[in-house]
Amino acid sequence: MRLQKFVWMTCLLWLIAVPGWTAERGALFKVTEVSGKGHTQYLFGTMHVGLPAFYPLEPRIVDAVKKASTLALEIDPAEPPAQMAQAMLRQGMIVPGGAGYERMDAARHAQLDAALKQAGVDAEAARVLNPAMLAALISLSQYQKLGYRPDLSADAWLAQLARQGKTRVLALETVDSQLGQFNKLSRAEQWDFLNESLDNLASGDELEEARGLVDAWANADRAALEALASRAEEDSSVSGKFMREVLLDGRNGALADKLAALIKREDRTVAAIGLLHLLGKRGVPALLQAKGYRVERVY
């Protein structure tokens, strides 16, 4: 009995000493083709930022990627940074003749400059970008303030895992198409988006929202994730409506169509896309289920 207790305590201490070794993260679904060849696909919700402690991911998703023919991601993290920068300039430039930052009052101007400095962005250089793009940079800075790093995103980690084996990496979207979403806002809406972001930054709401989202992902907290989805449905702010109607609902249909085509074409694939795309009645899993696929939530 003493030996058994010693072994049990040793195992317990080892698990405590290696936090997150097999922890569930985000959300994982299994999608099965009901008709046809019965192909399957795992659908995993990612965060586009991360910490070293988040990895390795738990064995089921790791094993699925190693055995997969294809790992589908929103974009390929290996895309050269120069191409991403060019896409930002193509999609994020202020339209010539449009309202510029010189029309902001002095207090708001100072607040914007301080927010950009905190984000590590040169304020003068940034004024060629449209207001919505700057709002996105400010939001990203809140994740970085908490220590979360884009180079440690789940997408990047899974892409590296795939490339270590024989799993090909497939991009479902392009950086141009993603950044182009910001141009679906009118110029007035873009300014409202930026002003809301600055107000949320000042109140601390932006930081709290970032912390809550990553915590929910890191712990695969289903209740917290459902609460986030419900709040998003009720958010009537310009930024909230943009997130819901453009960044999520506006892209989910196309993502679901591409994943359905991938399931029909190949067996045992994995798709890893932003966690928020998987939540709610108009999330990708719900859309695939409506197409006739069997969708099971693993966690």
C-alpha positions as CSV (number, residue, x, y, z in Angstrom):
1,M,0.0,0.0,0.0
2,R,2.8,2.4,0.8
3,L,4.4,1.7,-2.6
4,Q,1.1,2.3,-4.3
5,K,0.6,5.6,-2.5
6,F,4.2,6.6,-3.4
7,V,3.6,5.8,-7.1
8,W,0.3,7.6,-7.1
9,M,1.7,10.7,-5.4
10,T,4.7,10.7,-7.8
11,C,2.4,10.6,-10.8
12,L,0.3,13.4,-9.4
13,L,3.3,15.6,-8.7
14,W,4.6,14.9,-12.2
15,L,1.3,16.1,-13.7
16,I,1.3,19.2,-11.6
17,A,4.9,19.9,-12.6
18,V,4.1,19.7,-16.3
19,P,1.0,22.0,-16.6
20,G,-1.1,21.6,-19.7
21,W,0.8,18.6,-21.0
22,T,-2.5,16.9,-22.2
23,A,-4.9,19.8,-21.5
24,E,-7.8,20.4,-23.9
25,R,-7.7,23.7,-25.7
26,G,-10.4,25.5,-27.6
27,A,-13.0,23.2,-29.1
28,L,-12.8,20.0,-31.2
29,F,-15.5,18.6,-33.5
30,K,-15.6,15.4,-35.6
31,V,-17.4,15.8,-38.9
32,T,-18.5,12.6,-40.8
33,E,-19.8,12.3,-44.3
34,V,-23.1,10.4,-43.9
35,S,-23.5,9.6,-47.6
36,G,-20.7,8.9,-50.0
37,K,-17.5,7.3,-48.7
38,G,-18.0,8.1,-45.1
39,H,-14.9,10.4,-44.9
40,T,-14.1,12.1,-41.6
41,Q,-12.6,15.5,-40.6
42,Y,-11.6,16.9,-37.3
43,L,-12.4,20.6,-36.9
44,F,-10.4,22.4,-34.3
45,G,-10.8,26.0,-33.0
46,T,-7.6,28.0,-32.8
47,M,-6.3,31.2,-31.2
48,H,-4.2,33.4,-33.4
49,V,-1.9,34.2,-30.4
50,G,-0.4,31.9,-27.7
51,L,2.0,31.1,-24.9
52,P,4.7,28.4,-24.7
53,A,2.7,26.8,-21.9
54,F,-0.1,26.0,-24.3
55,Y,1.9,23.4,-26.1
56,P,2.0,20.6,-26.9
57,L,-1.7,20.3,-27.7
58,E,-3.5,17.3,-26.4
59,P,-2.9,13.9,-28.1
60,R,-6.2,13.6,-30.1
61,I,-5.6,16.7,-32.2
62,V,-1.8,15.9,-32.5
63,D,-2.5,12.4,-33.6
64,A,-5.2,13.6,-36.1
65,V,-2.8,16.0,-37.7
66,K,0.0,13.4,-38.0
67,K,-2.3,10.9,-39.7
68,A,-4.1,13.5,-41.8
69,S,-3.7,13.9,-45.6
70,T,-4.3,17.7,-45.3
71,L,-4.3,20.3,-42.6
72,A,-6.6,23.2,-43.7
73,L,-5.9,26.6,-42.1
74,E,-7.4,30.1,-42.7
75,I,-4.0,31.2,-44.1
76,D,-0.6,29.6,-44.2
77,P,1.5,31.0,-41.3
78,A,4.6,30.4,-43.5
79,E,3.6,33.1,-45.9
80,P,6.5,35.6,-46.1
81,P,6.0,38.7,-43.9
82,A,6.8,41.0,-46.8
83,Q,3.7,39.6,-48.7
84,M,1.6,40.2,-45.6
85,A,2.9,43.8,-45.3
86,Q,2.1,44.4,-48.9
87,A,-1.4,43.1,-48.5
88,M,-1.9,45.4,-45.5
89,L,-0.9,48.4,-47.7
90,R,-3.2,47.3,-50.6
91,Q,-6.2,46.7,-48.4
92,G,-5.7,49.1,-45.6
93,M,-4.7,52.4,-47.2
94,I,-6.9,55.5,-46.7
95,V,-8.8,56.3,-49.8
96,P,-7.3,59.5,-51.4
97,G,-9.5,62.5,-50.5
98,G,-11.1,60.8,-47.6
99,A,-11.3,62.2,-44.1
100,G,-7.9,62.0,-42.5
101,Y,-6.5,61.9,-39.0
102,E,-5.9,65.6,-38.9
103,R,-9.6,66.1,-38.3
104,M,-9.5,64.4,-34.9
105,D,-9.6,66.6,-31.9
106,A,-6.4,67.0,-29.9
107,A,-7.3,64.8,-27.0
108,R,-8.4,61.9,-29.3
109,H,-5.3,62.4,-31.4
110,A,-3.1,62.1,-28.3
111,Q,-5.0,59.0,-27.2
112,L,-4.5,57.4,-30.6
113,D,-0.8,58.2,-30.7
114,A,-0.4,56.7,-27.2
115,A,-2.3,53.5,-28.2
116,L,-0.1,53.1,-31.3
117,K,3.1,53.6,-29.4
118,Q,1.9,50.9,-26.9
119,A,1.3,48.6,-29.9
120,G,4.8,49.3,-31.2
121,V,3.5,51.1,-34.3
122,D,4.9,54.4,-35.6
123,A,2.1,56.9,-35.3
124,E,3.1,58.9,-38.4
125,A,3.6,55.9,-40.6
126,A,0.3,54.4,-39.4
127,R,-1.8,57.3,-40.6
128,V,-1.8,55.9,-44.1
129,L,-3.9,53.1,-42.8
130,N,-7.7,53.2,-42.6
131,P,-9.3,53.7,-39.1
132,A,-10.6,50.1,-38.9
133,M,-7.2,48.7,-39.6
134,L,-5.7,50.8,-36.8
135,A,-8.5,49.6,-34.5
136,A,-7.5,46.0,-35.2
137,L,-3.8,46.8,-34.5
138,I,-4.9,48.3,-31.1
139,S,-6.9,45.2,-30.3
140,L,-3.9,43.0,-31.1
141,S,-1.7,45.0,-28.8
142,Q,-3.9,44.1,-25.9
143,Y,-3.2,40.4,-26.4
144,Q,0.5,41.3,-26.6
145,K,0.3,43.3,-23.4
146,L,-0.9,40.1,-21.7
147,G,2.2,38.3,-23.1
148,Y,0.4,36.4,-25.9
149,R,2.4,36.1,-29.0
150,P,1.3,35.8,-32.6
151,D,4.2,33.6,-33.4
152,L,2.9,31.1,-30.8
153,S,-0.5,30.8,-32.3
154,A,-2.2,27.4,-32.5
155,D,-2.3,27.8,-36.3
156,A,1.5,28.2,-36.5
157,W,2.1,25.3,-34.1
158,L,-0.2,22.9,-36.0
159,A,1.4,24.0,-39.4
160,Q,4.8,23.2,-38.0
161,L,3.6,19.8,-36.8
162,A,2.1,19.0,-40.2
163,R,5.3,20.0,-42.0
164,Q,7.3,17.7,-39.8
165,G,5.4,14.8,-41.3
166,K,3.7,14.2,-44.6
167,T,0.6,16.3,-44.0
168,R,0.2,19.1,-46.5
169,V,-1.0,22.5,-45.4
170,L,-3.9,24.1,-47.3
171,A,-4.8,27.8,-47.0
172,L,-8.6,28.4,-47.1
173,E,-8.2,32.1,-47.5
174,T,-5.6,34.7,-48.4
175,V,-4.3,37.7,-46.3
176,D,-5.7,40.0,-49.0
177,S,-9.2,38.5,-48.6
178,Q,-9.1,38.7,-44.8
179,L,-7.8,42.3,-44.7
180,G,-10.3,43.2,-47.4
181,Q,-13.1,42.6,-44.9
182,F,-12.3,46.0,-43.2
183,N,-13.2,47.8,-46.4
184,K,-16.8,46.5,-46.1
185,L,-17.3,49.2,-43.5
186,S,-18.2,52.7,-44.7
187,R,-15.6,55.4,-43.8
188,A,-18.0,56.7,-41.1
189,E,-18.3,53.2,-39.6
190,Q,-14.5,52.8,-39.7
191,W,-14.1,56.0,-37.6
192,D,-16.8,54.8,-35.2
193,F,-14.9,51.4,-35.0
194,L,-11.7,53.2,-34.1
195,N,-13.3,55.5,-31.5
196,E,-15.0,52.5,-29.8
197,S,-11.6,50.7,-29.7
198,L,-10.0,53.8,-28.1
199,D,-12.9,54.1,-25.5
200,N,-12.6,50.4,-24.7
201,L,-8.9,50.7,-24.3
202,A,-9.3,53.6,-21.9
203,S,-11.9,51.7,-19.8
204,G,-10.0,48.4,-19.7
205,D,-12.8,46.5,-21.5
206,E,-10.5,45.7,-24.4
207,L,-7.9,44.1,-22.2
208,E,-10.5,42.2,-20.2
209,E,-12.1,40.9,-23.3
210,A,-8.8,39.7,-24.6
211,R,-8.0,37.9,-21.4
212,G,-11.4,36.3,-21.2
213,L,-11.3,34.9,-24.7
214,V,-7.8,33.4,-24.4
215,D,-8.6,31.9,-20.9
216,A,-11.8,30.3,-22.3
217,W,-9.7,28.8,-25.2
218,A,-6.8,27.7,-23.0
219,N,-9.2,25.8,-20.7
220,A,-11.6,24.6,-23.4
221,D,-14.3,26.2,-21.1
222,R,-17.5,25.3,-22.9
223,A,-19.7,27.4,-20.7
224,A,-17.5,30.5,-21.1
225,L,-17.3,30.0,-24.8
226,E,-21.1,29.8,-25.1
227,A,-21.4,32.9,-23.0
228,L,-19.0,34.7,-25.4
229,A,-21.1,33.6,-28.4
230,S,-24.3,34.9,-26.7
231,R,-22.7,38.3,-25.9
232,A,-21.5,38.5,-29.5
233,E,-25.1,37.9,-30.7
234,E,-26.3,40.8,-28.6
235,D,-23.5,43.3,-29.3
236,S,-25.0,46.3,-31.1
237,S,-21.8,48.4,-31.3
238,V,-20.2,49.1,-34.7
239,S,-17.3,46.8,-33.8
240,G,-19.6,44.1,-32.5
241,K,-21.8,44.1,-35.6
242,F,-18.7,44.1,-37.8
243,M,-17.3,41.1,-36.0
244,R,-20.5,39.2,-36.1
245,E,-21.9,40.1,-39.6
246,V,-18.6,40.5,-41.6
247,L,-15.7,38.7,-39.9
248,L,-17.7,35.7,-38.8
249,D,-21.1,35.3,-40.5
250,G,-19.7,36.8,-43.7
251,R,-17.0,34.2,-44.0
252,N,-18.5,31.1,-42.3
253,G,-20.5,30.1,-45.4
254,A,-17.5,30.1,-47.7
255,L,-15.4,28.3,-45.1
256,A,-18.1,25.6,-44.6
257,D,-18.3,25.1,-48.4
258,K,-14.6,24.6,-48.7
259,L,-14.4,22.2,-45.8
260,A,-17.3,20.2,-47.2
261,A,-15.5,19.9,-50.5
262,L,-12.4,18.8,-48.7
263,I,-14.3,16.1,-46.8
264,K,-15.7,14.7,-50.0
265,R,-12.3,14.7,-51.7
266,E,-10.1,13.3,-48.9
267,D,-10.5,11.2,-45.8
268,R,-9.1,11.9,-42.4
269,T,-8.4,15.6,-42.9
270,V,-8.1,18.3,-40.2
271,A,-9.3,21.9,-40.3
272,A,-8.0,24.4,-37.8
273,I,-9.7,27.8,-37.9
274,G,-10.4,30.6,-35.5
275,L,-12.3,29.5,-32.5
276,L,-15.1,32.1,-32.9
277,H,-16.0,30.6,-36.3
278,L,-17.1,27.4,-34.5
279,L,-19.5,28.9,-32.1
280,G,-23.2,29.7,-32.3
281,K,-26.1,28.8,-34.6
282,R,-24.3,30.2,-37.7
283,G,-20.9,28.7,-36.9
284,V,-19.1,26.4,-39.3
285,P,-20.1,23.2,-37.4
286,A,-23.8,24.2,-37.5
287,L,-23.5,25.0,-41.2
288,L,-21.9,21.6,-42.0
289,Q,-24.6,19.9,-40.0
290,A,-27.2,21.7,-42.1
291,K,-25.5,20.4,-45.2
292,G,-26.2,16.8,-44.0
293,Y,-22.9,16.0,-42.2
294,R,-22.9,14.3,-38.8
295,V,-21.2,16.7,-36.4
296,E,-20.0,15.5,-32.9
297,R,-18.5,17.8,-30.4
298,V,-15.5,16.0,-28.8
299,Y,-14.9,18.9,-26.3
